[in-house]
Structure formats: structure tokens, C-alpha cells
Amino acid sequence: MRQLKRNCIFGGAFILTIFVVSCANVTKIAANTQKKGLTESQIIAGLKDALNVGSKNAATILNKKDGYFRDAAVKIPFPPELSTVERTLRSFGAGSNVDTFIERMNRGAEDAAIESVDIFAGKVRAMTFADARTILFGGVDNAATQYFKRTTTDSLAAAFRPKIGNSLDKVHATTLWREITQQYNKIPGVNKVDTDLIRYVCDRALSGLFSKIEIEERRIRKEPAFRVTAILKQVFGELDKK
């Protein structure tokens, strides 16, 4: 987990979820914002703007060196299905090769992270009034995460795979992985593992991204420091007074 300042920047991407509250509180919010001259359309427009800015900041953070590799919450490990292979390699003095393999997987995810900027921005633009109302007033505390997961996963995977593949190919990791898993899968009685390393890294990269989104989404609703726009401070500030 990064420092509070970094978390605040990342949290801006998901400020939308501050408003996922009970129906009674939604009524209070609507009444108070109307008195202050803010319409529901203006609030939603402000939220879209915050999502665009915040998602770009989040992608930039993850795109930096060690964005994945040094963050325990999202770091991609050696495939758990082959933990015995990892232990064996380390016991035979190949620990440095294993470490390089793990690092390259995470570097691939870091290289790919920037690809999410345009994809998230496109989904924010495409968000309908009905989508926004469901996220704002649906009573689900991870509604924004679920919306982005539902609407961007396929596009993100397609964009991430080439970047991840290029990073892994630099150290011949994809070839090595295919050889290891093919041999492993021939062992009688073992659970077969995926021979597609790029798919594994891509799935883990997206899983880490969305899990971090969900953590930040829930945190925003409880911490005023994460309310990074004037509209959100004004609207949610009214709720705090109740």
C-alpha cells in the first residue's frame, strides 16, 4: 500500500462510490444539494470528471516501475499451482532465475497498466444516466467496481496481453513456462495447470487492479480526505452533518 498521498490520488478514480448509501440518506443528499443549487445531472457530470482524472492517475501509478512488483496487494506471484516447482528450483540454486521470472511478470503488468486510461475513459463517457443512478443509488458498496469490471474486462485483457507478452518474451519466460507446464501436466494425478503464461499474468494483473479498486471504493465512503472535488465535499459534507 502506498503512502496516504498516493492513496488519495488513486482514490479519486472511484469517488463515485461515496454515494452508495441507504435510500434514506440518498433522500437527504438530494434535498440538501437541491437547496444549494446542484442538480442530479450536475453531480453525475462532476462524478464522471472525477472518474476520468482519477483513473488516469491510477494507471500512471501502476505504470511506474514497481507499481505492481513492490506492492504486496497486487504483486503477481509465481503461479501457486506450481509451488513445488518453485521450491525445487530454489533448492537447486536457481533462486535468482525464479526471482527474475517473477519480476518480469510484474514488469509486464506495469508496462500494460497505461493501456487502461483510454478504456476507462471510454466507459465513463458511455455511462448512461440509468447506469449512474444504479451506481449512485443501488445500495451496493462496490457498485462502481462491478460496473467497470463488467464493462472493461474484455477490452483490458485484449490491450494488456501484447504488452505483457513483449515483456515476458524479453527473458524467454513464455517458452520456459510452456515447457515446464507441459511436463508437469504429464505427471499422473496432478491438477492440470494453464500453459498460457500471458493469460495467467493478464488475469492476475486485472484481478489485482480490481481488488485494489474495491478496497479504495469502500475506503472513500469513510474518509473525508478522499473527497477530492468541490461537489463531492459539498454533497457528502451534508451527509456527515446528519
C-alpha positions as CSV (number, residue, x, y, z in Angstrom):
1,M,0.0,0.0,0.0
2,R,1.4,3.4,-0.9
3,Q,1.5,6.5,1.2
4,L,-1.7,8.3,2.0
5,K,-1.0,10.9,-0.6
6,R,-0.7,8.2,-3.3
7,N,-3.8,6.5,-2.0
8,C,-5.7,9.8,-2.2
9,I,-4.8,10.2,-5.8
10,F,-5.7,6.6,-6.6
11,G,-8.9,7.0,-4.6
12,G,-10.1,9.8,-6.9
13,A,-10.7,7.3,-9.6
14,F,-13.5,5.7,-7.6
15,I,-15.0,8.7,-5.8
16,L,-18.3,7.7,-7.3
17,T,-19.0,5.2,-4.6
18,I,-19.2,7.7,-1.9
19,F,-22.9,8.0,-2.8
20,V,-23.7,4.3,-2.5
21,V,-25.7,4.7,0.8
22,S,-29.1,3.8,2.1
23,C,-32.3,5.2,0.4
24,A,-32.9,7.4,3.4
25,N,-29.5,9.0,3.1
26,V,-29.9,9.4,-0.6
27,T,-33.1,11.4,0.0
28,K,-31.2,13.7,2.4
29,I,-28.4,14.2,-0.1
30,A,-30.8,15.1,-2.9
31,A,-32.8,17.5,-0.7
32,N,-29.7,19.3,0.5
33,T,-28.0,19.5,-2.8
34,Q,-31.1,20.9,-4.5
35,K,-31.2,23.7,-1.8
36,K,-27.6,24.6,-2.8
37,G,-28.4,24.7,-6.5
38,L,-26.9,21.4,-7.6
39,T,-28.9,19.3,-9.8
40,E,-28.6,15.5,-10.1
41,S,-27.2,15.9,-13.6
42,Q,-24.5,18.3,-12.4
43,I,-23.5,15.9,-9.7
44,I,-23.2,13.0,-12.2
45,A,-21.3,15.2,-14.6
46,G,-18.9,16.0,-11.8
47,L,-18.5,12.4,-10.9
48,K,-17.7,11.5,-14.5
49,D,-15.0,14.2,-14.5
50,A,-13.5,12.8,-11.2
51,L,-13.5,9.3,-12.6
52,N,-11.6,10.4,-15.7
53,V,-9.0,12.3,-13.8
54,G,-8.6,9.6,-11.1
55,S,-8.4,6.7,-13.4
56,K,-5.6,8.3,-15.4
57,N,-3.7,9.0,-12.1
58,A,-4.2,5.4,-11.0
59,A,-3.0,4.0,-14.3
60,T,0.1,6.3,-14.1
61,I,0.9,5.0,-10.6
62,L,0.7,1.3,-11.7
63,N,2.6,2.0,-14.9
64,K,5.7,3.2,-13.0
65,K,8.5,0.8,-12.1
66,D,7.5,-1.3,-9.1
67,G,3.8,-0.3,-9.4
68,Y,3.0,-4.0,-9.2
69,F,6.3,-5.5,-8.1
70,R,6.7,-3.7,-4.8
71,D,3.0,-3.6,-3.9
72,A,2.1,-6.7,-1.9
73,A,-1.6,-6.1,-2.6
74,V,-1.2,-6.5,-6.4
75,K,2.2,-8.3,-6.9
76,I,1.9,-11.2,-9.2
77,P,3.5,-14.3,-7.6
78,F,5.0,-17.5,-9.1
79,P,1.9,-19.5,-10.1
80,P,0.6,-21.1,-6.9
81,E,-0.3,-24.3,-8.8
82,L,3.4,-24.9,-9.3
83,S,4.7,-24.0,-5.9
84,T,6.5,-27.4,-5.8
85,V,8.3,-26.4,-9.0
86,E,9.4,-23.1,-7.4
87,R,10.7,-24.8,-4.3
88,T,12.6,-27.4,-6.3
89,L,14.2,-24.7,-8.5
90,R,15.3,-22.7,-5.4
91,S,16.6,-25.8,-3.7
92,F,18.9,-26.5,-6.7
93,G,20.3,-23.0,-6.7
94,A,18.1,-21.5,-9.3
95,G,16.5,-18.9,-7.0
96,S,17.8,-16.0,-9.0
97,N,16.1,-17.3,-12.1
98,V,12.8,-17.7,-10.2
99,D,13.1,-14.1,-8.9
100,T,13.8,-12.8,-12.4
101,F,10.8,-14.8,-13.7
102,I,8.6,-13.2,-11.1
103,E,10.0,-9.7,-11.7
104,R,9.4,-10.0,-15.4
105,M,5.7,-11.0,-14.9
106,N,5.2,-7.9,-12.8
107,R,7.1,-5.7,-15.2
108,G,4.7,-6.9,-17.9
109,A,1.7,-5.8,-15.8
110,E,3.4,-2.4,-15.2
111,D,4.0,-1.9,-18.9
112,A,0.4,-2.7,-19.7
113,A,-1.3,-0.6,-17.0
114,I,-1.2,2.6,-19.0
115,E,-3.5,0.9,-21.6
116,S,-6.4,1.2,-19.2
117,V,-6.6,5.0,-19.4
118,D,-8.4,5.2,-22.7
119,I,-10.5,2.2,-21.9
120,F,-11.8,3.5,-18.6
121,A,-12.3,7.0,-20.2
122,G,-14.4,5.4,-22.9
123,K,-16.7,3.6,-20.4
124,V,-17.1,6.8,-18.4
125,R,-18.2,8.6,-21.5
126,A,-20.6,5.8,-22.4
127,M,-22.1,5.7,-18.9
128,T,-25.8,6.3,-19.2
129,F,-28.0,8.2,-16.8
130,A,-29.5,4.9,-15.8
131,D,-26.0,3.4,-15.2
132,A,-25.1,6.3,-13.0
133,R,-28.4,6.1,-11.0
134,T,-27.8,2.4,-10.4
135,I,-24.3,3.0,-9.1
136,L,-25.2,6.0,-7.0
137,F,-28.5,4.8,-5.5
138,G,-28.3,1.0,-5.9
139,G,-27.3,0.3,-2.3
140,V,-24.3,-1.8,-3.3
141,D,-21.0,-0.7,-1.8
142,N,-18.8,-2.0,-4.7
143,A,-21.2,-0.9,-7.5
144,A,-18.6,1.2,-9.3
145,T,-16.0,-1.7,-9.2
146,Q,-18.6,-4.1,-10.6
147,Y,-19.6,-1.7,-13.3
148,F,-16.0,-1.3,-14.5
149,K,-15.3,-5.0,-14.1
150,R,-18.4,-5.9,-16.2
151,T,-17.8,-3.3,-18.9
152,T,-14.0,-3.2,-19.3
153,T,-12.5,-6.7,-18.5
154,D,-12.5,-8.0,-22.1
155,S,-11.1,-4.7,-23.5
156,L,-8.5,-4.5,-20.8
157,A,-7.4,-8.1,-21.4
158,A,-7.1,-7.5,-25.1
159,A,-5.0,-4.4,-24.5
160,F,-2.8,-5.9,-21.7
161,R,-1.8,-9.2,-23.5
162,P,0.5,-7.7,-26.1
163,K,2.4,-5.6,-23.6
164,I,2.7,-8.4,-21.1
165,G,3.8,-10.8,-23.9
166,N,6.5,-8.5,-25.0
167,S,7.9,-8.1,-21.5
168,L,7.9,-11.9,-20.9
169,D,9.5,-12.7,-24.3
170,K,12.5,-10.5,-23.4
171,V,13.6,-13.2,-21.0
172,H,12.1,-16.2,-22.9
173,A,9.7,-16.7,-20.0
174,T,6.8,-17.8,-22.2
175,T,8.8,-20.6,-23.8
176,L,10.2,-21.7,-20.4
177,W,6.7,-21.7,-18.9
178,R,5.2,-23.7,-21.7
179,E,7.9,-26.4,-21.3
180,I,7.6,-26.6,-17.6
181,T,3.8,-26.8,-17.5
182,Q,3.6,-29.3,-20.4
183,Q,6.0,-31.6,-18.5
184,Y,4.1,-31.0,-15.2
185,N,0.7,-31.8,-16.8
186,K,2.0,-35.2,-17.9
187,I,2.5,-36.3,-14.2
188,P,-0.3,-38.8,-13.4
189,G,-2.8,-37.5,-10.9
190,V,-1.8,-33.8,-10.9
191,N,-4.3,-31.0,-11.4
192,K,-3.5,-29.7,-14.9
193,V,-2.2,-26.1,-15.0
194,D,-2.6,-23.4,-17.7
195,T,0.2,-23.5,-20.2
196,D,-0.6,-19.9,-21.3
197,L,1.6,-17.7,-19.2
198,I,0.4,-14.5,-20.8
199,R,-3.1,-15.3,-19.8
200,Y,-2.1,-16.1,-16.3
201,V,-0.2,-12.8,-15.8
202,C,-3.1,-10.9,-17.5
203,D,-5.7,-12.5,-15.3
204,R,-3.6,-11.7,-12.2
205,A,-2.9,-8.2,-13.2
206,L,-6.6,-7.4,-13.7
207,S,-7.6,-9.3,-10.6
208,G,-5.1,-7.1,-8.6
209,L,-6.3,-4.0,-10.3
210,F,-10.0,-4.6,-9.5
211,S,-9.3,-5.8,-5.9
212,K,-7.4,-2.5,-5.2
213,I,-10.3,-0.6,-6.8
214,E,-12.8,-2.3,-4.5
215,I,-10.7,-1.5,-1.4
216,E,-10.4,2.1,-2.3
217,E,-14.1,2.3,-3.2
218,R,-15.1,1.2,0.3
219,R,-12.5,3.4,1.9
220,I,-13.6,6.6,0.2
221,R,-17.0,6.4,1.8
222,K,-15.5,6.7,5.3
223,E,-12.6,9.1,4.9
224,P,-13.2,12.8,4.0
225,A,-9.6,13.2,2.8
226,F,-10.5,11.1,-0.3
227,R,-13.2,13.6,-1.4
228,V,-11.2,15.4,-4.0
229,T,-13.7,17.6,-5.8
230,A,-15.7,20.6,-4.5
231,I,-19.1,19.0,-5.5
232,L,-18.3,15.8,-3.6
233,K,-17.1,17.7,-0.5
234,Q,-20.3,19.8,-0.6
235,V,-22.7,16.9,-1.1
236,F,-21.1,14.4,1.2
237,G,-20.4,17.1,3.8
238,E,-24.1,17.5,4.2
239,L,-24.5,13.8,4.9
240,D,-21.7,14.0,7.6
241,K,-23.8,16.5,9.5
242,K,-26.7,14.1,9.9
